Amino acid sequence: MNLNQVTLPVKNMPIAVEFYQTLGFKLIVDTPHYTRFKCPEGEATFSLALEDKDFDSGTTVYFENEQLDEWVTTLQDKGIEFAQLPTDERYLWREAILLDPSNNKIKLYWAGENRLNPPWRVNPD
């Protein structure tokens, strides 16, 4: 089994599409009510669905990049605002936090080996 995608609700599709393209995602499906992107690296995709009712998705989506600090600086130069700049977290990930135009929480991070093999990993056997 492999995770195919995550779909986030958005309030305004054109504004959301522009935001995610600014982050570097490649648009592969574009309709007024549904949009899907391919991540710049790998085969993962994620999508946006237009929601006409108020919502609080409560979802946090993580996007990993080894050059996190440089990526954040590049995005700041493009006008993207961050709630938290890259910070070394107690769980051994380095994370930056931002909100998309619909207030979905996005974490840009680098975890390296600790993503799948943290010191407290449960023995898979």
C-alpha positions in Angstrom: 0.0 0.0 0.0 1.2 3.5 -0.8 -0.3 6.9 0.2 -1.7 8.4 -3.0 -2.6 11.9 -1.9 -4.1 14.3 0.7 -6.8 16.7 -0.2 -7.1 20.0 1.6 -10.3 22.2 1.6 -9.9 25.7 0.3 -12.1 28.8 0.2 -10.8 30.4 -3.0 -9.3 28.1 -5.7 -7.5 30.7 -7.8 -5.7 32.2 -4.8 -4.9 28.7 -3.4 -3.5 27.5 -6.7 -1.2 30.6 -7.0 0.0 30.0 -3.4 0.9 26.4 -4.0 2.6 27.1 -7.3 4.7 29.7 -5.5 5.8 27.0 -3.1 7.0 25.1 -6.2 4.3 22.5 -6.8 3.4 21.5 -10.4 -0.2 21.8 -11.4 -1.5 18.6 -13.1 -5.4 18.9 -12.7 -7.1 22.3 -12.8 -10.9 22.7 -12.5 -13.0 25.4 -10.7 -13.7 23.0 -7.8 -10.7 20.6 -7.7 -7.0 21.0 -8.3 -4.2 18.5 -8.0 -0.4 19.1 -7.8 2.7 16.9 -8.2 5.4 17.5 -5.7 8.6 18.9 -7.2 10.5 15.7 -6.2 9.3 12.1 -6.2 5.9 10.9 -7.3 3.6 12.2 -4.5 0.6 14.4 -5.3 -1.8 16.4 -3.2 -5.0 18.1 -4.1 -7.3 21.0 -3.2 -11.1 20.9 -3.1 -13.3 24.0 -3.1 -15.4 24.2 0.1 -18.3 26.6 0.2 -19.0 26.2 3.9 -16.8 27.5 6.8 -14.3 24.9 7.9 -11.3 24.3 10.2 -9.7 21.2 8.6 -7.4 20.7 11.6 -5.0 19.0 9.2 -1.2 19.6 9.1 0.5 18.7 5.9 4.3 18.2 5.9 6.6 18.7 2.9 10.2 17.6 3.3 13.2 19.3 1.7 16.9 18.8 2.6 17.6 22.4 1.8 14.9 23.7 4.2 16.6 26.9 5.2 17.4 27.9 1.6 13.8 27.0 0.5 12.3 29.2 3.3 14.5 32.1 2.3 13.5 31.7 -1.3 9.9 31.7 -0.4 10.2 34.7 1.9 11.8 36.5 -1.1 8.6 35.6 -3.1 6.4 37.2 -0.3 5.4 34.0 1.6 5.0 34.7 5.3 5.9 32.2 8.0 4.3 31.6 11.4 7.6 29.9 12.4 11.0 30.1 10.7 13.1 26.9 10.6 13.5 25.6 14.1 15.2 22.5 15.5 12.4 20.6 17.3 12.8 18.3 20.3 11.7 15.3 18.1 14.8 15.9 15.9 13.1 17.5 12.9 13.8 21.0 11.6 10.5 22.7 10.8 9.1 25.9 9.4 5.4 26.6 9.7 3.1 28.6 7.4 -0.7 28.8 6.8 -2.1 28.7 3.3 -4.7 31.3 2.2 -7.5 29.1 3.7 -5.6 28.7 7.0 -4.5 25.1 6.4 -1.3 24.5 8.4 1.7 23.6 6.3 5.0 22.5 7.7 8.1 22.5 5.6 10.7 20.4 7.2 13.9 18.3 7.1 14.2 15.2 9.2 16.8 13.2 7.4 17.3 9.7 8.9 15.1 10.6 11.8 12.0 10.7 9.7 11.8 6.8 9.5 14.4 5.9 12.1 14.2 8.1 15.2 16.0 6.9 18.3 12.6 5.9 19.9 11.5 3.9 16.9 9.4 0.8 17.7 11.1 -2.4 16.7 9.4 -3.5 13.5 9.8 -7.2 14.2 
